[in-house]
Amino acid sequence: MSGSGTGAGRRVVVIGAGVAGLAAAHRLLERGARVTVLEAADRVGGKLLPGEIAGARVDLGAESMLARRPEAVDLARETGLADRLRPPATATASLWTRGALRPMPKGHVMGVPGTAAALSGVLSDEGLARIERDADLPRTEVGDDVAVGEYVAARLGREVVDRLVEPLLGGVYAGDAYRISMRSAVPQLFEAARTHTSLTEGVRAIQARSAAASQTGPVFMGIEGGVGTLPLAVAASVRARGGDVLTGTPVTELRRTPEGGWRIVAGDRNLSADAVVVAVPAPAAARLLRAEAPRAAAELAGVEYASMALITLAYRRVETRLPEGSGFLVPPVDGRTIKAATFASSKWGWIADEDPGLVVLRTSVGRHGETEVLRRDDADLVEVSRHDLKAATGLDATPVATRVTRWDDGLPQYPVGHHARVARVREHLAGLTGLAVCGAAYDGVGIPACIASAYAAADQIHGDLRAAQQLTADPVQSLHGGAGE
């Protein structure tokens, strides 16, 4: 969009060059704004990080994106990656629980089954019998929000939570199912809990709606060369459209100007902008907003984060025998150190194709509140990963290369009441025109959710700039509300 009354030509500064900040910049450039992106780190991408091990290209951060939401796949296509989008080569996975690798059950919503039979082979007979009691229990009120684990355990028993819900949620949030908000993390389950007495009946209703929608195609998608190449492509597109992306440029101050614009201090740089998008993690956002929006800053300072580490290992294929499938999840109740393992060469065909003689695996360690394991040095994390991989799969070969990638405070936590905290943040910011926030701390931690958050922020800024431009163009009409008043 361009022309009078659209906010075209106005300067916007985006603070943060993770996928959310870059997506916001991309959208704002489409709307005709002049955009500068400022990133404290020496690279773009945030938690998306491409790398290599033993010459093979891999992801050292997030490795897949939900394809049933359009934002991430569409952005990849728009930035020249259409021919590199790849579905997983296998969609089967396992649970390492009760001493064995067991096929991941189907017929559940984030681990919550529609029938007890769906979890046969994973739960004990007692656990399966407890699920059957759900239909006879009185209604469990959820109020404004409730913890996923608390509610599911009340309806179906703790074994469902501990053996299935916990590892599935842990793979997304690195958190504790008994603290994670059902309203924020699994909204379709929250709606089912509000509208059905029986939880299993509510799950079956969700499944029926999904079947009626006839969704086809893969649930997840990767990118040849790694999902970490997505922010690189978006940054390249931003620059090609005339935007600036500056790394190694931490912002230390954000202040309102008397004219209603913004002053941004980044090292020895002083920038002026008509609008600002703050696309950094909650603690950094809190520091930047403290001067102009202290109540919003206080809310953001209260967002907790989980740290984790990814251990990537490369083996010679002739020495490696792995089970079928893409990997396995590990329930915390089983007392293992790793919480998941991905057979990357099996999951992503392009890794296997690039070096057929190499097998790449990765494990993850660390959940919210677990700090002791992350104090171990890299060599120790490799050894505990090898120990658990051997116990789970029998793999006893020596890796030809290893890499440990630490994500300190990498994943925001969504405890009960998170939606209300986010609403308060936005309420406190509502009076500051030309300012928007976005990223994983607000409406979802997945890549598509972060991009959707970025688009909402960009559209808000576009609306603010358009209104300001209209006011400048015709202040009398704006003051009197226009014709018909």
C-alpha positions in Angstrom: 0.0 0.0 0.0 1.2 3.5 -0.7 -0.1 7.0 -1.1 -1.8 9.7 1.0 -3.4 8.5 4.2 -1.6 5.1 4.4 1.3 5.8 6.6 3.6 5.3 3.6 7.1 6.7 3.9 7.0 6.9 7.7 10.0 5.5 9.6 9.6 2.4 11.8 12.3 0.9 13.9 11.9 -2.8 14.8 13.9 -3.9 17.9 14.9 -7.5 17.6 15.7 -9.6 14.5 14.3 -13.0 15.6 11.7 -14.4 13.2 9.0 -12.2 14.8 10.9 -8.9 14.3 11.9 -9.8 10.8 8.4 -10.8 9.9 7.1 -7.5 11.3 9.7 -5.6 9.2 8.7 -7.6 6.1 5.1 -6.7 6.6 5.7 -3.1 7.3 7.8 -2.7 4.1 4.9 -4.2 2.2 2.8 -1.4 3.7 5.2 1.2 2.4 7.0 2.1 5.6 10.8 2.8 5.8 12.1 0.2 8.2 15.3 -0.3 10.3 15.8 -3.5 12.3 18.1 -3.4 15.3 19.5 -6.6 16.7 21.8 -6.9 19.8 23.3 -10.2 18.7 25.9 -10.7 15.9 23.4 -12.6 13.8 19.7 -12.6 13.0 17.2 -15.5 13.7 16.9 -15.7 17.5 16.0 -19.3 18.4 16.3 -20.3 14.8 19.9 -21.2 14.1 21.3 -23.2 11.1 24.6 -25.0 11.6 26.6 -28.0 10.6 28.1 -31.1 12.1 30.6 -33.3 10.3 29.9 -31.4 7.1 26.1 -32.0 7.3 23.7 -29.0 7.5 21.5 -29.2 10.5 19.3 -27.0 12.8 20.8 -26.1 16.1 17.6 -24.5 17.3 14.0 -25.2 16.3 13.8 -27.7 13.5 10.3 -27.7 12.2 7.2 -25.5 11.9 3.5 -26.3 12.1 2.2 -26.5 8.5 -1.5 -26.5 9.5 -1.2 -22.8 10.3 -0.3 -20.8 7.1 2.0 -18.0 8.4 5.4 -19.7 8.5 5.0 -21.7 5.3 3.6 -18.7 3.4 6.5 -16.5 4.6 9.0 -19.1 3.5 7.4 -19.1 0.0 7.3 -15.3 -0.1 11.0 -15.1 0.6 12.2 -17.6 -2.0 12.2 -20.9 -0.1 9.2 -22.5 -1.8 11.3 -25.2 -3.5 13.1 -26.0 -0.3 10.1 -26.8 1.9 10.2 -30.4 2.9 7.8 -32.5 5.0 9.2 -35.0 7.5 10.3 -38.3 5.8 8.5 -40.1 8.6 5.7 -39.1 10.9 6.0 -42.0 13.3 7.5 -41.5 16.8 7.8 -43.3 20.1 7.6 -42.8 23.8 10.5 -44.1 25.9 8.5 -45.1 29.0 8.2 -47.9 31.5 11.5 -49.3 30.3 10.7 -49.6 26.5 10.2 -47.6 23.4 6.5 -47.7 22.7 4.7 -46.4 19.6 3.4 -42.9 20.1 -0.4 -43.2 20.4 -2.7 -41.7 17.9 -6.2 -40.4 18.5 -5.4 -37.8 21.1 -5.2 -34.0 21.4 -1.9 -33.0 23.0 -1.9 -36.3 24.8 -5.5 -36.3 25.9 -7.3 -39.2 24.4 -10.8 -39.5 23.0 -11.0 -43.1 24.3 -9.0 -45.2 26.7 -8.2 -47.6 24.0 -6.1 -44.8 22.2 -3.5 -45.1 25.0 -3.3 -48.9 25.1 0.3 -50.0 25.3 1.4 -46.8 27.0 -0.6 -46.8 30.2 -1.0 -49.5 32.8 -4.3 -51.3 33.1 -5.1 -49.2 36.1 -4.4 -46.0 34.1 -6.7 -47.1 31.3 -9.5 -48.0 33.7 -9.1 -44.5 35.3 -9.8 -42.9 31.9 -13.1 -44.8 31.6 -14.3 -43.1 34.8 -14.4 -39.7 33.0 -17.8 -40.3 31.5 -19.3 -40.8 35.0 -17.7 -37.9 36.8 -19.5 -34.7 37.5 -18.5 -31.5 35.7 -15.1 -30.1 36.6 -15.2 -26.3 36.4 -12.3 -24.5 34.7 -13.1 -20.9 35.5 -11.1 -18.3 33.6 -8.2 -20.6 33.2 -6.7 -23.9 34.6 -3.5 -25.8 34.4 -3.5 -28.5 31.8 -2.1 -31.2 34.1 -4.4 -30.3 37.0 -7.5 -30.5 34.9 -6.6 -33.6 32.9 -5.5 -35.5 36.0 -8.8 -34.7 37.7 -10.7 -36.1 34.8 -8.5 -38.9 33.5 -5.9 -39.6 36.2 -2.3 -38.6 36.7 -0.9 -41.4 34.6 -2.2 -39.8 31.4 -0.5 -36.5 32.3 2.7 -38.0 33.5 3.2 -40.5 30.6 1.9 -38.5 27.6 0.7 -35.0 28.2 3.8 -34.0 30.1 6.3 -35.1 27.4 4.3 -33.6 24.6 3.8 -30.2 26.3 7.5 -30.4 27.5 8.6 -30.7 23.9 6.9 -27.3 23.1 7.4 -25.3 26.3 10.1 -27.1 28.3 7.7 -26.6 31.1 5.6 -28.3 33.8 2.2 -29.6 32.6 0.8 -29.0 36.1 1.6 -25.2 35.8 1.0 -24.6 32.1 -2.2 -22.7 31.1 -4.7 -24.8 29.2 -6.4 -21.6 27.9 -3.1 -20.3 26.4 -1.3 -23.5 25.5 -4.1 -25.8 24.3 -7.1 -23.5 23.6 -9.1 -26.1 21.9 -9.0 -28.3 25.0 -9.9 -25.4 27.2 -13.0 -24.7 25.0 -13.9 -28.4 25.2 -13.6 -28.3 29.0 -15.9 -25.3 29.1 -18.6 -26.9 26.9 -18.5 -30.6 27.8 -18.9 -32.4 31.0 -16.8 -35.3 29.8 -13.3 -34.5 28.7 -13.0 -37.6 26.4 -16.3 -36.6 24.8 -14.9 -33.1 24.2 -11.8 -34.6 22.6 -13.9 -36.7 20.3 -15.8 -33.5 19.3 -12.5 -31.8 18.4 -11.5 -34.8 16.4 -14.8 -34.8 14.6 -14.4 -31.2 13.6 -10.9 -31.8 12.4 -12.1 -34.7 10.3 -14.9 -32.6 8.8 -12.5 -29.8 7.9 -10.7 -32.4 5.8 -7.2 -31.1 6.5 -4.7 -32.7 4.2 -1.0 -32.5 3.9 1.7 -32.8 6.5 1.2 -31.4 10.0 4.8 -30.1 10.2 7.2 -28.8 7.6 10.9 -28.3 7.5 13.3 -26.5 5.1 16.1 -28.1 3.2 19.2 -26.7 4.9 17.3 -26.2 8.2 14.4 -24.1 9.4 17.2 -21.7 10.7 17.6 -20.5 7.1 14.1 -18.9 7.2 15.1 -15.8 9.1 18.1 -15.4 6.8 15.8 -15.4 3.8 13.4 -12.9 5.5 16.4 -10.6 6.4 17.6 -10.8 2.8 14.1 -9.9 1.5 13.9 -7.0 4.0 17.2 -5.6 2.7 16.2 -6.2 -0.9 13.1 -4.1 -0.3 15.1 -1.2 1.1 15.0 -2.0 4.8 18.1 -1.9 7.0 19.0 -4.9 9.3 21.8 -4.0 11.8 23.3 -6.7 14.0 25.5 -6.1 17.0 23.4 -3.1 17.8 21.8 -3.4 21.2 19.1 -0.9 22.1 19.6 0.7 25.5 16.9 3.3 25.6 13.4 3.9 24.1 11.8 7.3 24.8 8.8 9.2 23.5 9.5 12.5 21.9 7.5 15.7 22.5 6.2 15.5 18.9 4.7 12.0 19.5 7.5 10.0 17.8 10.2 7.9 19.3 13.9 8.2 20.1 15.9 5.0 20.1 19.4 4.9 21.6 21.6 2.0 20.4 25.2 2.4 21.4 26.5 5.6 19.8 23.5 5.7 17.5 20.5 7.9 18.1 17.6 7.1 15.8 14.3 8.9 15.4 11.2 7.0 14.4 7.5 7.5 13.9 6.8 4.1 15.3 8.5 1.2 17.0 7.9 -2.5 17.2 9.5 -4.2 20.2 10.2 -7.8 19.2 12.5 -9.1 21.9 12.0 -11.5 24.8 10.0 -10.3 27.8 12.9 -9.3 30.1 14.5 -7.2 27.4 11.1 -5.7 26.5 10.5 -4.8 30.2 13.8 -2.9 30.3 13.1 -0.9 27.2 9.5 -0.1 28.2 10.2 0.8 31.8 10.5 4.6 31.2 7.4 5.1 29.1 5.2 2.1 30.1 6.2 1.1 33.7 3.1 -1.0 34.3 3.5 -3.0 31.1 7.2 -3.4 31.9 6.3 -4.8 35.4 4.0 -7.4 33.8 6.6 -8.4 31.3 9.3 -8.6 34.0 7.2 -11.3 35.6 7.3 -13.7 32.6 9.4 -16.7 33.4 11.6 -18.6 31.0 13.0 -22.1 30.7 16.5 -22.9 29.7 17.5 -26.0 27.7 20.4 -27.5 25.7 20.5 -29.4 22.4 23.1 -32.0 21.9 23.7 -32.9 18.2 25.7 -36.1 17.5 27.0 -37.5 14.2 27.7 -41.2 13.7 29.0 -43.4 10.8 26.0 -45.1 9.3 27.8 -48.5 9.1 28.1 -48.4 12.9 24.6 -47.2 13.6 21.3 -49.1 14.0 18.3 -47.1 15.1 14.6 -48.0 15.5 12.1 -46.9 12.9 10.6 -43.4 13.1 11.6 -39.8 13.8 12.7 -40.3 17.4 11.1 -40.4 20.9 9.9 -38.4 23.8 10.7 -39.1 27.4 8.2 -38.6 30.3 10.0 -36.9 33.2 8.4 -39.4 35.6 10.7 -42.0 34.2 13.7 -40.3 35.7 15.9 -40.0 32.6 18.2 -37.1 31.8 17.2 -36.4 28.2 13.7 -35.4 27.5 13.6 -36.2 23.8 15.7 -37.6 20.9 15.3 -36.8 17.2 16.7 -39.1 14.6 17.4 -36.1 12.3 18.7 -38.2 9.4 15.5 -40.3 9.4 13.2 -37.4 9.9 14.6 -35.1 7.3 15.5 -36.8 4.0 17.8 -33.9 2.9 20.2 -34.7 5.7 20.5 -38.3 4.7 20.8 -37.4 1.0 23.6 -34.9 1.6 25.8 -37.6 3.3 24.4 -41.1 3.0 27.3 -42.4 5.2 26.4 -40.2 8.1 23.6 -40.5 10.8 22.7 -37.4 12.7 20.8 -37.4 16.0 20.0 -34.8 18.6 18.8 -34.9 22.2 17.5 -32.2 24.4 17.9 -31.6 28.1 16.5 -29.1 30.5 13.0 -28.1 31.7 11.6 -25.2 33.6 13.2 -25.2 37.0 15.8 -27.8 36.1 19.1 -25.9 36.5 21.4 -28.6 37.8 21.7 -30.6 34.5 22.5 -27.4 32.6 25.4 -26.6 34.9 27.3 -29.7 33.4 29.9 -29.0 30.8 29.5 -29.9 27.2 31.4 -33.1 27.5 29.1 -34.3 30.3 26.0 -33.5 28.4 27.3 -35.5 25.4 28.0 -38.4 27.7 24.6 -38.4 29.5 23.0 -38.2 26.0 25.0 -41.2 24.8 24.1 -43.1 28.0 20.4 -42.6 27.6 20.5 -43.2 23.8 22.2 -46.6 24.5 19.6 -47.5 27.1 16.7 -46.6 24.8 17.9 -47.8 21.4 21.1 -49.9 22.0 23.2 -47.4 20.2 26.8 -47.9 21.4 28.9 -46.4 18.7 31.3 -43.5 19.2 30.1 -40.3 17.5 32.5 -38.8 14.9 31.4 -35.3 15.9 29.3 -33.6 18.6 27.9 -30.1 19.2 26.2 -28.7 22.3 23.9 -25.7 21.8 22.7 -23.9 24.9 19.5 -21.9 24.9 19.6 -20.0 28.2 16.1 -18.5 29.0 15.0 -19.8 25.6 11.4 -20.6 26.1 8.8 -18.3 27.8 6.4 -20.1 30.2 2.7 -19.9 29.9 1.4 -20.5 33.4 -2.3 -20.2 34.5 -3.4 -16.6 33.9 -0.9 -16.0 31.1 -3.7 -14.7 28.8 -4.7 -12.2 31.4 -1.1 -11.0 31.8 -0.8 -10.4 28.1 -4.1 -8.6 28.0 -2.9 -6.3 30.8 0.4 -5.6 28.9 -1.6 -4.5 25.8 -4.0 -2.5 27.9 -1.1 -0.6 29.5 0.4 0.0 26.0 -2.9 1.1 24.4 -2.3 4.8 25.1 1.1 4.8 23.4 0.4 5.2 19.7 3.1 4.0 17.4 4.3 1.3 19.7 3.6 -2.4 19.4 5.0 -5.6 20.9 5.3 -9.1 19.4 7.1 -12.4 19.8 6.9 -15.7 21.7 6.0 -14.2 25.0 2.5 -13.3 24.0 0.3 -15.6 21.9 2.2 -18.7 21.2 5.8 -20.0 21.1 5.7 -21.8 17.7 7.1 -20.2 14.5 3.7 -19.6 12.9 2.3 -18.0 16.1 5.3 -15.7 16.4 4.8 -14.6 12.8 1.1 -14.0 13.4 2.0 -11.9 16.4 4.4 -9.9 14.2 1.8 -9.3 11.6 -0.7 -8.1 14.2 1.9 -5.7 15.5 2.8 -4.5 12.0 -0.9 -3.9 11.2 -1.4 -2.0 14.4 1.6 0.2 13.6 0.3 0.7 10.1 -3.1 1.8 11.5 -1.4 4.2 13.9 0.7 5.8 11.1 -2.3 6.1 8.8 -4.3 7.8 11.4 -1.5 10.2 12.2 -1.0 11.0 8.6 -4.7 11.7 8.1 -4.6 14.0 11.1 -1.7 15.9 9.7 -3.3 16.1 6.3 -6.7 17.5 7.6 -6.6 18.4 11.3 -9.9 20.2 11.2 -11.8 17.2 9.7 -10.1 14.9 12.2 -11.0 17.1 15.2 -14.6 17.3 14.2 -15.0 13.6 13.2 -15.5 14.2 9.5 -18.6 14.7 7.4 -21.9 13.9 9.0 -21.0 14.9 12.5 
